[in-house]
Amino acid sequence: MFGTLGIIGFGGPAAHVALTRREVVERRDWLTDAVFVDYVGLTSLIPGPNSTELVMLIGRRRAGIAGLIVAGTAFILPAALIVLALAWAYVTWGATPTGEALLLGIQPAVVALVAWTLLGLARTALRGPLLAAIGISAAVAWLLGVNELLLLVAGAAIVAAARIRAPTTVAAIAPLPVVADLATRVASADLPALFGVFLKVGAVLYGSGYVLIAFLRGDLVDRLGWLTDAQLLDAVAVGQVTPGPLFTTATFVGYLVLGVPGAIVATIAIFLPAFVLVALLGPLADRVRERPLTSALLDGVNAAAIGLIAAVTLQLGAAALRGPLTVAIALVTVVLLAWGRLPSVAIVGLAACAGLGAAAIGIGA
């Protein structure tokens, strides 16, 4: 299942959350919405690719550490292989396929899927005026440029203060200590140095794809000189237009620097901290609700996380719904979701075919 999600997971973390919820809550009944929302909130508090970590945490709940490894690998591997193929094409021909016709259908379907999921999550997470206000405020603040981690911490502190009515510390949800710089300054690229760069990024990175660009540019362009700015932007663009986690940008960069061995090493390095962090988080995840303070903190985090997803959905919608065709695809997707008979992979596949068909006969967005 998670391998399938890795193949159809276009649209970034918000889309990954939506696809995962549809499969594990609605179709398979592995989790309740309440537990799923808690997992979304908890994985938002650790560095790394949060939607991938959500998949890992669900895998751990189902089958322990083995489930964590299988779920994470199944979700990452398809995207990494696709990016590796595009990196080979880029090096061979100097360009990568854009897939515009494919995305013409997929993007509006993903927006509809995320919006549909958001409604279900909001009913669970935003219980009462305070939580609803936190969610709305988080969405607005993020759109105005406030850091998402700060919003998550603020939401937790507000709810805890309101419920406990005592001095409250947010140390319980503070991010893990920042890992020291693991990348050794080298004169030329080698596998250990490449591993160090991407291990550091995977261990300390919070935030959006733009934050990933800043981290990678500082190391790969400015400090080490392994890539040009143009090559880095191409690498990030490939990560954005392919399914699965954006962190598979590392696969592309690794291939550019040191070929297939570099792609493998960079991919393992950037995702390795996520596997470790989720393994450490797993034993705590189902005990957070046992204490009033940690339960209140998590409610606040969940409310802010829903607000962040709502803000991202607005941005995705503005980018994807560009005309009658894309609006129609989004509306048909909502109808199919309400019908509930088709799996996510079939819905996304139909949307992709609609985009390809429209492009073939010259119909634009």
C-alpha positions in Angstrom: 0.0 0.0 0.0 2.7 2.5 1.0 4.6 1.7 -2.2 1.5 2.7 -4.2 1.3 5.9 -2.3 4.9 6.6 -3.1 4.0 6.3 -6.8 0.9 8.5 -6.8 2.0 10.9 -4.1 2.1 14.1 -6.1 1.5 17.4 -4.4 3.9 17.4 -1.4 3.3 16.7 2.3 -0.3 17.9 2.5 -1.2 15.5 -0.4 0.7 12.7 1.3 -1.3 13.2 4.5 -4.5 13.2 2.5 -3.7 10.0 0.6 -2.5 8.2 3.7 -5.6 9.1 5.7 -7.8 7.8 2.9 -6.1 4.5 2.9 -5.5 3.9 6.6 -8.6 5.5 8.1 -11.3 5.4 5.5 -10.5 2.3 3.5 -8.7 0.0 5.9 -9.8 1.2 9.3 -6.3 0.8 10.8 -6.6 4.0 12.7 -9.3 6.3 14.0 -9.3 9.9 12.9 -8.3 10.9 16.4 -5.2 8.8 16.4 -4.3 9.8 12.9 -4.5 13.5 13.8 -2.3 12.8 16.9 0.3 11.2 14.6 0.2 14.2 12.2 0.8 16.5 15.2 3.6 14.4 16.7 5.5 14.0 13.4 5.3 17.8 12.8 7.5 18.3 15.9 10.5 16.4 14.7 12.9 17.4 11.9 12.8 15.6 8.6 10.2 14.8 6.0 7.1 14.8 8.2 4.7 13.0 5.8 7.2 10.3 5.3 7.7 10.0 9.1 3.9 9.8 9.4 4.0 6.7 7.2 6.8 5.2 9.2 4.9 5.8 12.5 1.8 4.0 11.1 4.0 1.2 10.0 5.5 0.9 13.5 2.0 0.8 15.0 1.1 -2.1 12.7 4.2 -4.2 12.8 6.8 -2.7 15.2 10.3 -1.7 13.9 10.0 -4.0 10.9 6.8 -2.3 9.9 8.5 1.1 10.3 11.3 0.1 8.0 9.0 -1.6 5.4 6.5 1.3 5.3 9.2 4.0 5.1 11.2 2.2 2.4 8.1 1.4 0.4 7.1 5.0 0.4 10.5 6.4 -0.4 11.9 3.9 -3.0 9.5 4.5 -5.9 10.1 8.2 -5.8 13.8 7.7 -5.5 13.9 5.4 -8.5 11.9 7.9 -10.6 14.2 10.8 -9.6 17.2 8.6 -10.4 15.9 8.0 -13.9 15.3 11.7 -14.4 18.8 12.5 -13.1 20.2 10.1 -15.7 18.2 11.8 -18.4 19.4 15.2 -17.1 23.0 14.2 -17.3 22.6 12.4 -20.6 20.5 15.0 -22.5 20.8 18.1 -20.4 17.1 18.3 -19.6 14.3 16.4 -17.8 10.8 15.7 -19.0 8.4 18.2 -17.5 5.3 16.0 -17.4 3.1 19.1 -17.8 0.2 17.2 -19.4 0.3 14.6 -16.6 0.3 17.2 -13.9 -2.6 19.1 -15.6 -4.9 16.4 -14.4 -3.2 15.2 -11.2 -2.7 18.6 -9.5 -6.4 19.6 -9.3 -7.3 16.1 -8.2 -4.7 16.3 -5.4 -6.1 19.7 -4.3 -9.6 18.2 -4.1 -8.3 15.2 -2.2 -6.4 17.4 0.3 -9.5 19.6 0.8 -11.7 16.6 1.4 -9.3 15.2 3.9 -9.0 18.5 5.6 -12.7 18.6 6.4 -12.5 15.2 8.1 -9.4 16.1 10.1 -10.9 19.5 11.2 -14.0 17.8 12.6 -11.7 15.7 14.8 -9.0 18.2 15.7 -10.9 21.5 16.0 -13.3 20.7 18.8 -14.5 23.9 20.4 -13.9 27.6 19.9 -10.3 27.7 21.2 -9.0 25.0 19.0 -10.8 26.4 16.0 -9.3 29.8 16.7 -5.8 28.4 16.9 -6.3 26.6 13.6 -7.5 29.7 11.8 -4.8 31.9 13.4 -2.1 29.4 12.4 -3.3 29.3 8.8 -3.3 33.1 8.6 0.0 33.5 10.4 1.8 31.0 8.1 0.5 32.7 5.0 2.0 35.9 6.4 5.4 34.2 6.8 5.5 33.0 10.4 7.6 29.9 11.0 5.6 26.7 11.2 7.5 25.3 14.2 6.8 28.4 16.2 3.1 28.2 15.4 3.0 24.5 16.5 4.7 25.4 19.8 2.5 28.4 20.4 -0.7 26.3 19.8 0.5 23.7 22.3 1.3 26.4 24.9 -2.0 28.2 24.5 -4.1 25.1 25.0 -2.0 23.8 27.9 -2.3 27.1 29.6 -6.0 27.3 29.1 -6.7 23.8 30.4 -4.1 23.4 33.2 -4.3 27.0 34.3 -0.8 26.9 35.7 2.7 27.9 34.5 3.3 25.6 31.5 6.5 24.7 29.9 6.7 23.7 26.3 9.9 21.8 26.8 8.1 18.5 26.3 7.5 19.4 22.6 10.6 21.3 21.9 12.6 20.1 18.9 15.3 17.6 19.5 18.8 19.1 20.0 20.4 20.3 16.8 22.9 17.9 15.5 26.4 19.3 15.1 27.8 20.0 11.7 28.5 16.5 10.3 29.9 17.5 6.9 33.6 17.8 6.8 35.0 20.5 4.5 36.6 18.7 1.6 38.3 19.9 -1.5 36.5 17.4 -3.8 33.4 15.2 -3.6 33.7 11.8 -2.0 31.1 9.4 -0.6 31.8 10.0 3.1 31.5 13.8 2.6 28.3 13.4 0.6 26.9 11.2 3.3 27.8 13.8 5.9 26.1 16.7 4.1 22.8 14.9 3.6 22.8 13.3 7.0 23.1 16.8 8.5 20.2 18.0 6.4 17.9 15.1 7.3 18.7 15.5 11.0 18.1 19.2 11.4 15.8 20.5 8.7 12.4 21.8 9.6 10.1 23.6 7.1 9.3 23.8 3.5 11.1 23.0 0.2 12.4 26.6 0.3 14.2 25.8 3.5 15.7 22.7 1.9 17.0 24.9 -0.9 18.7 27.2 1.6 20.4 24.3 3.4 21.6 22.6 0.2 22.8 25.8 -1.4 24.9 26.7 1.7 26.7 23.3 1.6 26.7 22.2 -2.0 27.0 25.5 -3.9 28.7 28.0 -1.5 30.9 25.9 0.7 31.8 22.8 -1.3 31.3 24.0 -4.9 29.9 20.7 -6.1 26.9 22.2 -7.9 25.9 25.5 -9.6 22.8 27.4 -8.6 21.1 26.3 -11.8 21.8 22.6 -11.1 20.5 23.0 -7.6 17.3 24.6 -8.8 16.9 21.8 -11.4 17.3 19.2 -8.6 14.7 20.8 -6.4 12.3 21.2 -9.4 12.6 17.5 -10.1 11.8 16.7 -6.5 8.7 18.9 -6.7 7.2 17.5 -9.9 7.8 13.8 -9.0 5.7 11.8 -6.5 6.7 11.0 -3.0 8.8 13.0 -0.6 10.6 16.2 -1.7 13.7 14.8 0.1 14.3 12.6 -2.9 16.0 15.8 -4.3 19.0 14.2 -2.6 18.9 11.3 -5.1 19.2 13.7 -8.0 22.0 15.7 -6.4 23.9 12.5 -5.4 23.7 11.3 -9.0 25.0 14.6 -10.3 27.9 14.6 -7.9 29.0 10.9 -7.9 26.7 8.9 -10.1 24.7 5.9 -8.9 26.8 5.4 -5.8 26.3 9.0 -4.9 22.5 8.8 -5.5 22.3 5.8 -3.2 24.5 7.3 -0.4 22.7 10.7 -0.5 19.3 9.1 -0.4 20.1 6.8 2.6 21.8 9.7 4.4 18.9 12.2 4.2 16.3 9.7 5.2 18.3 7.8 7.9 17.5 10.4 10.7 13.8 10.1 10.0 13.9 6.3 10.6 15.8 6.8 13.9 13.6 9.7 15.1 10.4 7.7 14.5 11.8 4.6 16.2 12.5 6.8 19.2 9.1 8.6 19.0 7.1 5.4 18.5 7.0 4.2 22.2 5.8 7.6 23.3 3.2 8.2 20.6 0.4 6.2 22.1 1.1 7.3 25.7 0.8 11.1 25.1 -2.9 11.0 25.9 -2.4 9.4 29.3 -1.5 12.7 31.0 -3.6 15.9 31.0 -0.6 18.2 30.3 0.8 16.3 27.3 -2.8 15.7 26.0 -3.5 19.4 26.1 -0.1 20.2 24.4 -0.9 17.7 21.6 -4.4 19.1 21.1 -2.8 22.5 20.5 -0.2 21.1 18.1 -3.0 19.3 16.2 -5.1 22.4 15.9 -2.1 24.4 14.6 -1.2 21.6 12.2 -4.7 21.6 10.7 -4.4 25.3 10.2 -1.1 24.8 8.4 -2.6 22.2 6.1 -5.4 24.5 5.3 -3.0 27.3 4.4 -1.0 24.9 2.1 -4.3 23.8 0.5 -5.1 27.4 -0.4 -1.7 27.8 -2.0 -2.1 24.5 -3.9 -5.5 25.4 -5.1 -4.4 28.8 -6.3 -1.6 27.2 -8.4 -3.6 24.2 -9.7 -7.1 25.5 -10.4 -6.3 27.7 -13.4 -9.4 27.3 -15.6 -12.5 25.3 -16.4 -10.8 22.0 -17.1 -8.9 21.9 -13.8 -11.9 23.1 -11.8 -14.0 20.3 -13.5 -11.4 17.7 -12.6 -11.4 18.8 -9.0 -15.2 18.7 -8.8 -15.3 15.2 -10.3 -12.6 14.1 -7.8 -14.8 15.3 -4.9 -17.8 13.4 -6.3 -15.7 10.2 -6.6 -14.4 10.7 -3.0 -17.9 11.1 -1.7 -18.9 8.0 -3.6 -16.2 6.1 -1.8 -15.9 3.1 -4.1 -12.6 3.9 -5.8 -9.1 3.7 -4.2 -6.9 6.8 -4.3 -4.6 5.3 -7.0 -7.6 4.9 -9.4 -8.8 8.4 -8.8 -5.4 9.9 -9.4 -4.9 7.6 -12.4 -8.2 8.8 -13.9 -7.2 12.4 -13.3 -3.8 11.8 -15.0 -5.5 10.3 -18.0 -7.8 13.3 -18.2 -4.8 15.6 -18.3 -3.1 13.6 -20.9 -6.2 13.4 -23.0 -6.9 17.1 -22.8 -3.3 18.0 -23.8 -3.5 15.6 -26.7 -6.5 17.4 -28.2 -5.2 20.8 -27.4 -7.4 21.7 -24.4 -5.6 23.9 -21.8 -6.2 24.3 -18.1 
